[in-house]
Amino acid sequence: MAGQGTSNDVPSTAAGAPQPVVVMLADGRLQQPAKLGAVVADALRRWYLETEKEALRGDVKAQALLGQMLIEGYGCQADPVKGREWAEKARRRGSNLLASILPPPVRLQNLGPLLPRPLTHCFYPAGFAEEVHEVGPCTDRDGPCLVHYKRTRLTPAELNAWIYSNSSANAAVVRVYFLQSSPGVALSRQQLVEQLVAAGPAPDGGRLRLQCFPRSLEGWLGDQLPPSFNLQPVDPAWVLHIVRMPAEEQQQAEPAKQQGQQQQEERFLWSLQRADHLYNYQPVRDKRVPDQLCKAAGKLSEALTAAGLQLTSGVAVDLGAAPGGWTHVLAQRARLVLAVDPAPMDERALVPGVVTHLACKAEAAVQQIVGMVGEAGVDLIVSDVNRHPSQIVDMLRPLLPLLHPGAAVIMTLKFFGRGQGRTEEWRQKLAEQLAPEFERVQLLWLLANTQHEQTAIAFKAAGHTTGAGAAANGAAVEAAANRLAQ
């Protein structure tokens, strides 16, 4: 989470930018006539200067806009190098325990007994928190921008270290708001200011950074606090975390309100902590999956974590493998990977002794796979092909009998519209298509999924034939069905 760690973290701005050539009077009139182009250029220059000011104060949106302005030369002299530094800084901003997350995140509704345990491992490590609630605004376009983790067990330094070691979390977490076990609680903005003033500035007048949710609260609160609060977003000694709790979280926290009792419109939690270990600076943003061949590799990496699959001695089949992004991920985890696709593969995915490319379609690959794995069967089948969800199971069907009981199938569902909001509908459809051989069908909206995707995971039930016999039975059934269709 590259926050405002040190003053060295702040990129310099473009030098030699043109100075304003238009002078405006207090009443808004021009001091002297000027060409329209000069007036527009002056307006852009003023916009740039205001954006630069807010970026230096720590506003992440202003930092992103400043980066774009510098890249394009919008209101300033173009400086793509500095522009990319600011844009990268805006993307890396964050720290740490309300977590602000970029969309679309793993959907973690309420962490309870009905939620499959593997899903909790998609994001934070096991035992990280006792309760999880989605409390931020959530739409079919964006996942929750705020997730509340209660009774956490990791220190800020430990959590930062874990996030940097987890490529998916590192790509998604923007900020983490650390709140003590008993944070301050204010029921209005006025009460919040009164409590903060009563508590006084940071010890020894130390530099203090406001880190608020929503971020618009930072500017407002900065104007309300007295000068004795040494507000400094760059290289702070103390951080004041303030979170306005959304209505959904308030309802969860207070389900049994008395009739007639007026519900508070706002509720703020706040906590003052030393800045040590709250911020890290990472000069180079890692890819979602180390050495990935394509962006899609992140989907499989997350899905394998969600399914809790360890394939160190297993066999995996990647259907529709080309160019090889998913195959490359499997090659680092499985003993044998069979990449099924008529199209050519990226040479980097064809790891010698691990990956075998079967340049054919699924139907033609069955007997080759049986000859290679025998009765032991296959541990995992994956597919990220560009097909509609209604077609994906039929495409996989010739290979599904090869899975042994307890083995898994992972597939990306790619919708024409947005994927979120269709979870239960398509979970039931897939369960019906895969029944009775498969159970525990789950649909996840992973961090690496787009707005138009979800990832499906299903496990083969016990008591079903595996290997060559199953493949033969499957082929016989398919042949009979074809004869009936004729």
C-alpha positions as semicolon CSV with decimal commas, in nm:
position;residue;x (nm);y (nm);z (nm)
1;M;0,000;0,000;0,000
2;A;0,200;0,287;-0,121
3;G;0,057;0,569;0,080
4;Q;0,220;0,900;0,159
5;G;0,507;0,717;0,329
6;T;0,785;0,974;0,289
7;S;0,833;1,297;0,108
8;N;1,054;1,110;-0,138
9;D;0,748;0,911;-0,243
10;V;0,585;1,220;-0,396
11;P;0,679;1,260;-0,762
12;S;0,789;1,604;-0,869
13;T;0,567;1,796;-1,108
14;A;0,640;1,911;-1,459
15;A;0,890;2,193;-1,489
16;G;0,866;2,480;-1,730
17;A;0,486;2,472;-1,755
18;P;0,349;2,786;-1,927
19;Q;0,248;3,068;-1,695
20;P;-0,103;3,216;-1,703
21;V;-0,141;3,492;-1,960
22;V;-0,492;3,596;-1,865
23;V;-0,565;3,814;-1,565
24;M;-0,916;3,808;-1,419
25;L;-1,061;4,067;-1,189
26;A;-1,243;3,989;-0,865
27;D;-1,582;4,026;-1,036
28;G;-1,486;3,764;-1,296
29;R;-1,417;4,006;-1,583
30;L;-1,093;4,002;-1,781
31;Q;-0,846;4,277;-1,700
32;Q;-0,791;4,325;-2,070
33;P;-0,933;4,165;-2,386
34;A;-0,783;3,828;-2,476
35;K;-0,830;3,566;-2,742
36;L;-1,062;3,276;-2,667
37;G;-0,776;3,030;-2,702
38;A;-0,578;3,213;-2,435
39;V;-0,878;3,214;-2,200
40;V;-0,926;2,838;-2,246
41;A;-0,554;2,774;-2,197
42;D;-0,561;2,981;-1,879
43;A;-0,860;2,786;-1,747
44;L;-0,680;2,458;-1,813
45;R;-0,369;2,593;-1,642
46;R;-0,569;2,691;-1,335
47;W;-0,731;2,347;-1,331
48;Y;-0,387;2,187;-1,348
49;L;-0,255;2,399;-1,061
50;E;-0,557;2,315;-0,842
51;T;-0,521;1,945;-0,924
52;E;-0,149;1,962;-0,841
53;K;-0,227;2,125;-0,508
54;E;-0,479;1,855;-0,412
55;A;-0,246;1,578;-0,530
56;L;0,033;1,707;-0,307
57;R;-0,213;1,711;-0,018
58;G;-0,269;1,338;-0,071
59;D;-0,597;1,321;-0,265
60;V;-0,568;0,999;-0,464
61;K;-0,822;1,103;-0,729
62;A;-0,630;1,424;-0,786
63;Q;-0,308;1,222;-0,813
64;A;-0,461;1,005;-1,086
65;L;-0,592;1,311;-1,271
66;L;-0,258;1,489;-1,235
67;G;-0,084;1,190;-1,388
68;Q;-0,314;1,197;-1,689
69;M;-0,269;1,574;-1,727
70;L;0,109;1,541;-1,725
71;I;0,101;1,257;-1,976
72;E;-0,126;1,448;-2,215
73;G;0,015;1,796;-2,149
74;Y;-0,328;1,913;-2,039
75;G;-0,289;2,254;-1,877
76;C;0,086;2,201;-1,839
77;Q;0,397;2,105;-2,029
78;A;0,374;1,736;-2,115
79;D;0,596;1,512;-1,903
80;P;0,499;1,144;-1,958
81;V;0,763;1,016;-1,713
82;K;0,632;1,223;-1,421
83;G;0,278;1,156;-1,534
84;R;0,325;0,781;-1,513
85;E;0,484;0,821;-1,168
86;W;0,177;1,004;-1,039
87;A;-0,064;0,762;-1,207
88;E;0,124;0,465;-1,061
89;K;0,126;0,628;-0,719
90;A;-0,251;0,675;-0,734
91;R;-0,297;0,306;-0,821
92;R;-0,069;0,191;-0,540
93;R;-0,220;0,412;-0,272
94;G;-0,354;0,235;0,031
95;S;-0,263;0,076;0,360
96;N;-0,462;-0,087;0,632
97;L;-0,942;-0,269;0,942
98;L;-1,186;-0,163;0,709
99;A;-1,049;-0,240;0,367
100;S;-1,123;-0,027;0,064
101;I;-1,118;-0,250;-0,243
102;L;-1,113;-0,189;-0,615
103;P;-1,396;-0,361;-0,811
104;P;-1,473;-0,634;-0,871
105;P;-1,371;-0,812;-0,548
106;V;-1,457;-1,155;-0,423
107;R;-1,816;-1,135;-0,299
108;L;-1,803;-1,203;0,075
109;Q;-2,160;-1,143;0,187
110;N;-2,171;-1,245;0,554
111;L;-1,913;-1,479;0,695
112;G;-2,130;-1,746;0,852
113;P;-2,183;-2,123;0,861
114;L;-2,351;-2,124;0,518
115;L;-2,051;-1,970;0,344
116;P;-1,803;-2,230;0,210
117;R;-1,482;-2,196;0,409
118;P;-1,252;-2,198;0,103
119;L;-1,404;-1,869;-0,009
120;T;-1,261;-1,689;0,291
121;H;-0,912;-1,784;0,172
122;C;-0,957;-1,599;-0,156
123;F;-0,872;-1,274;0,007
124;Y;-0,726;-1,281;0,357
125;P;-0,545;-1,566;0,532
126;A;-0,724;-1,823;0,745
127;G;-0,805;-1,700;1,093
128;F;-0,751;-1,339;0,994
129;A;-1,089;-1,222;1,131
130;E;-1,386;-1,368;1,313
131;E;-1,649;-1,176;1,114
132;V;-1,666;-1,024;0,768
133;H;-1,934;-0,787;0,637
134;E;-1,969;-0,611;0,304
135;V;-2,062;-0,260;0,405
136;G;-1,968;-0,046;0,107
137;P;-2,191;0,049;-0,186
138;C;-2,226;-0,244;-0,423
139;T;-2,376;-0,263;-0,772
140;D;-2,377;-0,509;-1,062
141;R;-2,081;-0,311;-1,198
142;D;-1,870;-0,279;-0,883
143;G;-1,816;-0,501;-0,585
144;P;-1,829;-0,359;-0,234
145;C;-1,587;-0,072;-0,199
146;L;-1,565;-0,136;0,176
147;V;-1,539;-0,465;0,365
148;H;-1,550;-0,471;0,745
149;Y;-1,331;-0,730;0,919
150;K;-1,402;-0,763;1,290
151;R;-1,177;-0,899;1,565
152;T;-0,870;-0,935;1,347
153;R;-0,551;-1,104;1,465
154;L;-0,276;-0,964;1,242
155;T;-0,074;-0,654;1,323
156;P;-0,056;-0,380;1,059
157;A;0,297;-0,486;0,970
158;E;0,193;-0,850;0,934
159;L;-0,107;-0,760;0,720
160;N;0,102;-0,535;0,495
161;A;0,355;-0,812;0,448
162;W;0,081;-1,059;0,360
163;I;-0,086;-0,827;0,109
164;Y;0,243;-0,769;-0,071
165;S;0,302;-1,144;-0,084
166;N;-0,047;-1,205;-0,231
167;S;-0,061;-1,078;-0,587
168;S;-0,443;-1,062;-0,600
169;A;-0,474;-0,867;-0,277
170;N;-0,189;-0,639;-0,376
171;A;-0,372;-0,553;-0,698
172;A;-0,704;-0,482;-0,527
173;V;-0,652;-0,324;-0,186
174;V;-0,644;0,054;-0,203
175;R;-0,665;0,144;0,166
176;V;-0,708;-0,029;0,497
177;Y;-0,851;0,166;0,790
178;F;-0,719;0,034;1,120
179;L;-0,957;0,081;1,411
180;Q;-0,875;-0,013;1,769
181;S;-1,086;-0,266;1,955
182;S;-1,285;0,020;2,110
183;P;-1,282;0,305;1,857
184;G;-1,444;0,640;1,915
185;V;-1,807;0,658;1,800
186;A;-1,976;0,978;1,682
187;L;-2,339;1,000;1,571
188;S;-2,304;1,316;1,361
189;R;-2,039;1,525;1,192
190;Q;-2,070;1,792;1,457
191;Q;-2,023;1,536;1,732
192;L;-1,723;1,393;1,547
193;V;-1,553;1,733;1,540
194;E;-1,635;1,792;1,907
195;Q;-1,486;1,455;2,007
196;L;-1,169;1,511;1,805
197;V;-1,120;1,862;1,945
198;A;-1,176;1,729;2,297
199;A;-0,922;1,452;2,239
200;G;-0,672;1,712;2,119
201;P;-0,400;1,704;1,854
202;A;-0,148;1,424;1,812
203;P;0,104;1,382;2,097
204;D;0,386;1,639;2,094
205;G;0,212;1,817;1,806
206;G;0,325;1,544;1,569
207;R;0,241;1,549;1,201
208;L;-0,106;1,405;1,152
209;R;-0,264;1,256;0,843
210;L;-0,639;1,225;0,804
211;Q;-0,743;0,899;0,641
212;C;-1,119;0,899;0,600
213;F;-1,395;0,704;0,432
214;P;-1,538;0,849;0,223
215;R;-1,235;1,048;0,117
216;S;-1,440;1,364;0,066
217;L;-1,458;1,374;0,446
218;E;-1,085;1,453;0,463
219;G;-1,116;1,797;0,303
220;W;-1,422;1,891;0,507
221;L;-1,272;1,777;0,834
222;G;-0,944;1,953;0,762
223;D;-1,135;2,281;0,749
224;Q;-1,311;2,211;1,080
225;L;-1,014;2,120;1,298
226;P;-0,821;2,399;1,474
227;P;-0,465;2,497;1,366
228;S;-0,321;2,308;1,663
229;F;-0,381;1,990;1,461
230;N;-0,062;1,967;1,256
231;L;-0,224;1,818;0,946
232;Q;0,039;1,681;0,708
233;P;-0,041;1,401;0,459
234;V;0,326;1,354;0,367
235;D;0,551;1,164;0,608
236;P;0,307;1,171;0,904
237;A;0,394;1,057;1,255
238;W;0,030;0,980;1,336
239;V;-0,274;0,870;1,135
240;L;-0,632;0,945;1,230
241;H;-0,859;0,679;1,078
242;I;-1,222;0,788;1,043
243;V;-1,490;0,576;0,876
244;R;-1,849;0,674;0,814
245;M;-2,039;0,349;0,847
246;P;-2,291;0,286;0,569
247;A;-2,655;0,225;0,661
248;E;-2,629;-0,149;0,588
249;E;-2,360;-0,197;0,853
250;Q;-2,554;0,007;1,106
251;Q;-2,856;-0,215;1,052
252;Q;-2,643;-0,526;1,105
253;A;-2,492;-0,379;1,419
254;E;-2,825;-0,268;1,567
255;P;-3,094;-0,509;1,444
256;A;-3,328;-0,464;1,741
257;K;-3,407;-0,094;1,748
258;Q;-3,705;0,006;1,955
259;Q;-4,013;0,114;1,765
260;G;-4,032;0,489;1,730
261;Q;-3,660;0,535;1,798
262;Q;-3,512;0,751;1,527
263;Q;-3,224;0,588;1,346
264;Q;-2,909;0,798;1,314
265;E;-2,836;0,901;0,956
266;E;-2,461;0,894;1,016
267;R;-2,229;0,704;1,243
268;F;-1,853;0,755;1,251
269;L;-1,582;0,530;1,395
270;W;-1,243;0,688;1,458
271;S;-0,905;0,584;1,594
272;L;-0,564;0,754;1,628
273;Q;-0,257;0,539;1,566
274;R;0,111;0,587;1,502
275;A;0,202;0,581;1,134
276;D;0,480;0,325;1,188
277;H;0,417;0,015;0,972
278;L;0,088;0,155;0,838
279;Y;0,239;0,251;0,504
280;N;0,473;0,083;0,264
281;Y;0,612;0,208;-0,062
282;Q;0,654;-0,030;-0,351
283;P;0,834;0,134;-0,644
284;V;0,737;-0,135;-0,894
285;R;0,386;-0,276;-0,912
286;D;0,398;-0,653;-0,951
287;K;0,180;-0,840;-1,192
288;R;-0,120;-1,021;-1,048
289;V;0,053;-1,355;-1,101
290;P;0,437;-1,364;-1,111
291;D;0,571;-1,435;-1,463
292;Q;0,217;-1,456;-1,598
293;L;0,173;-1,497;-1,972
294;C;-0,155;-1,306;-1,978
295;K;-0,386;-1,117;-1,745
296;A;-0,633;-1,408;-1,736
297;A;-0,381;-1,611;-1,535
298;G;-0,499;-1,430;-1,221
299;K;-0,843;-1,589;-1,246
300;L;-0,711;-1,943;-1,222
301;S;-0,465;-1,857;-0,946
302;E;-0,748;-1,716;-0,732
303;A;-0,988;-1,998;-0,819
304;L;-0,736;-2,264;-0,715
305;T;-0,699;-2,087;-0,381
306;A;-1,077;-2,069;-0,342
307;A;-1,112;-2,440;-0,416
308;G;-0,827;-2,528;-0,181
309;L;-0,662;-2,741;-0,449
310;Q;-0,305;-2,866;-0,418
311;L;-0,191;-3,046;-0,734
312;T;0,174;-3,120;-0,664
313;S;0,129;-3,483;-0,769
314;G;-0,187;-3,448;-0,976
315;V;-0,298;-3,433;-1,338
316;A;-0,475;-3,130;-1,482
317;V;-0,646;-3,073;-1,818
318;D;-0,678;-2,724;-1,968
319;L;-0,950;-2,716;-2,237
320;G;-0,919;-2,431;-2,483
321;A;-0,568;-2,376;-2,353
322;A;-0,415;-2,150;-2,620
323;P;-0,219;-1,932;-2,589
324;G;-0,134;-2,092;-2,253
325;G;-0,194;-1,850;-1,966
326;W;-0,383;-2,102;-1,753
327;T;-0,157;-2,388;-1,862
328;H;0,143;-2,193;-1,740
329;V;-0,019;-2,151;-1,396
330;L;-0,102;-2,523;-1,378
331;A;0,251;-2,618;-1,482
332;Q;0,382;-2,460;-1,161
333;R;0,143;-2,664;-0,946
334;A;0,071;-3,003;-1,112
335;R;0,277;-3,308;-1,200
336;L;0,126;-3,334;-1,549
337;V;-0,071;-3,077;-1,751
338;L;-0,255;-3,168;-2,071
339;A;-0,329;-2,861;-2,283
340;V;-0,616;-2,931;-2,524
341;D;-0,651;-2,682;-2,810
342;P;-0,609;-2,703;-3,191
343;A;-0,447;-2,356;-3,188
344;P;-0,072;-2,309;-3,130
345;M;0,057;-2,254;-2,776
346;D;0,301;-1,999;-2,637
347;E;0,637;-2,175;-2,608
348;R;0,679;-2,044;-2,252
349;A;0,372;-2,244;-2,143
350;L;0,507;-2,572;-2,278
351;V;0,720;-2,662;-1,976
352;P;0,928;-2,970;-2,066
353;G;0,835;-3,285;-1,875
354;V;0,519;-3,126;-1,736
355;V;0,302;-2,992;-2,020
356;T;0,179;-3,191;-2,319
357;H;-0,006;-3,009;-2,597
358;L;-0,291;-3,208;-2,752
359;A;-0,364;-3,013;-3,072
360;C;-0,724;-3,127;-3,109
361;K;-1,074;-3,071;-2,974
362;A;-1,211;-3,227;-2,656
363;E;-1,380;-3,525;-2,826
364;A;-1,059;-3,632;-3,000
365;A;-0,850;-3,582;-2,687
366;V;-1,037;-3,829;-2,463
367;Q;-0,865;-4,147;-2,576
368;Q;-0,523;-3,982;-2,576
369;I;-0,576;-3,868;-2,218
370;V;-0,698;-4,212;-2,110
371;G;-0,387;-4,364;-2,262
372;M;-0,168;-4,127;-2,061
373;V;-0,341;-4,136;-1,718
374;G;-0,516;-4,476;-1,722
375;E;-0,770;-4,565;-1,454
376;A;-0,623;-4,313;-1,209
377;G;-0,818;-4,040;-1,381
378;V;-0,773;-3,665;-1,377
379;D;-0,757;-3,437;-1,072
380;L;-0,869;-3,111;-1,233
381;I;-1,026;-2,979;-1,553
382;V;-1,019;-2,605;-1,624
383;S;-1,149;-2,390;-1,907
384;D;-1,141;-2,019;-1,986
385;V;-1,280;-2,041;-2,339
386;N;-1,479;-1,757;-2,489
387;R;-1,816;-1,932;-2,490
388;H;-2,153;-1,840;-2,343
389;P;-2,231;-2,012;-2,010
390;S;-2,511;-2,212;-2,172
391;Q;-2,251;-2,386;-2,395
392;I;-1,962;-2,438;-2,160
393;V;-2,081;-2,759;-1,990
394;D;-2,159;-2,928;-2,324
395;M;-1,812;-2,840;-2,441
396;L;-1,656;-2,994;-2,131
397;R;-1,884;-3,298;-2,117
398;P;-1,662;-3,543;-2,312
399;L;-1,383;-3,487;-2,057
400;L;-1,586;-3,484;-1,734
401;P;-1,601;-3,867;-1,697
402;L;-1,221;-3,867;-1,667
403;L;-1,235;-3,689;-1,331
404;H;-1,205;-3,912;-1,025
405;P;-1,441;-3,863;-0,726
406;G;-1,354;-3,549;-0,535
407;A;-1,180;-3,392;-0,836
408;A;-1,280;-3,044;-0,948
409;V;-1,378;-2,853;-1,259
410;I;-1,313;-2,478;-1,284
411;M;-1,463;-2,272;-1,565
412;T;-1,512;-1,906;-1,646
413;L;-1,868;-1,800;-1,725
414;K;-1,865;-1,515;-1,976
415;F;-2,192;-1,326;-2,005
416;F;-2,314;-1,088;-2,274
417;G;-2,422;-0,849;-1,998
418;R;-2,282;-0,802;-1,648
419;G;-2,215;-1,117;-1,448
420;Q;-2,300;-0,989;-1,102
421;G;-2,661;-1,048;-0,995
422;R;-2,682;-1,380;-1,181
423;T;-2,507;-1,592;-0,923
424;E;-2,795;-1,799;-0,789
425;E;-2,966;-1,829;-1,128
426;W;-2,660;-1,975;-1,296
427;R;-2,551;-2,176;-0,996
428;Q;-2,881;-2,366;-1,020
429;K;-2,852;-2,404;-1,398
430;L;-2,501;-2,546;-1,370
431;A;-2,601;-2,774;-1,085
432;E;-2,880;-2,916;-1,303
433;Q;-2,648;-2,959;-1,603
434;L;-2,379;-3,131;-1,397
435;A;-2,610;-3,345;-1,181
436;P;-2,591;-3,609;-1,050
437;E;-2,216;-3,656;-1,105
438;F;-2,117;-3,324;-0,950
439;E;-2,191;-3,149;-0,622
440;R;-2,094;-2,833;-0,432
441;V;-2,137;-2,604;-0,733
442;Q;-2,012;-2,253;-0,644
443;L;-2,006;-1,928;-0,841
444;L;-1,753;-1,661;-0,741
445;W;-1,692;-1,308;-0,861
446;L;-1,315;-1,308;-0,827
447;L;-1,084;-1,009;-0,811
448;A;-0,951;-1,100;-1,156
449;N;-1,296;-1,147;-1,312
450;T;-1,431;-0,869;-1,531
451;Q;-1,777;-0,719;-1,488
452;H;-1,904;-0,970;-1,744
453;E;-1,763;-1,284;-1,582
454;Q;-1,797;-1,519;-1,291
455;T;-1,597;-1,829;-1,207
456;A;-1,767;-2,162;-1,143
457;I;-1,618;-2,440;-0,931
458;A;-1,775;-2,787;-0,892
459;F;-1,657;-3,114;-0,736
460;K;-1,729;-3,464;-0,859
461;A;-1,941;-3,669;-0,621
462;A;-1,835;-4,008;-0,487
463;G;-1,957;-4,331;-0,643
464;H;-1,910;-4,245;-1,011
465;T;-1,698;-4,435;-1,263
466;T;-1,358;-4,288;-1,348
467;G;-1,100;-4,329;-1,622
468;A;-1,120;-4,547;-1,930
469;G;-1,445;-4,718;-1,830
470;A;-1,616;-4,390;-1,765
471;A;-1,492;-4,247;-2,093
472;A;-1,620;-4,551;-2,281
473;N;-1,958;-4,529;-2,109
474;G;-1,973;-4,156;-2,183
475;A;-1,890;-4,216;-2,550
476;A;-2,157;-4,486;-2,575
477;V;-2,422;-4,262;-2,423
478;E;-2,325;-3,977;-2,655
479;A;-2,336;-4,205;-2,960
480;A;-2,682;-4,333;-2,858
481;A;-2,803;-3,979;-2,813
482;N;-2,674;-3,887;-3,159
483;R;-2,855;-4,185;-3,313
484;L;-3,180;-4,082;-3,144
485;A;-3,135;-3,727;-3,267
486;Q;-3,104;-3,857;-3,623
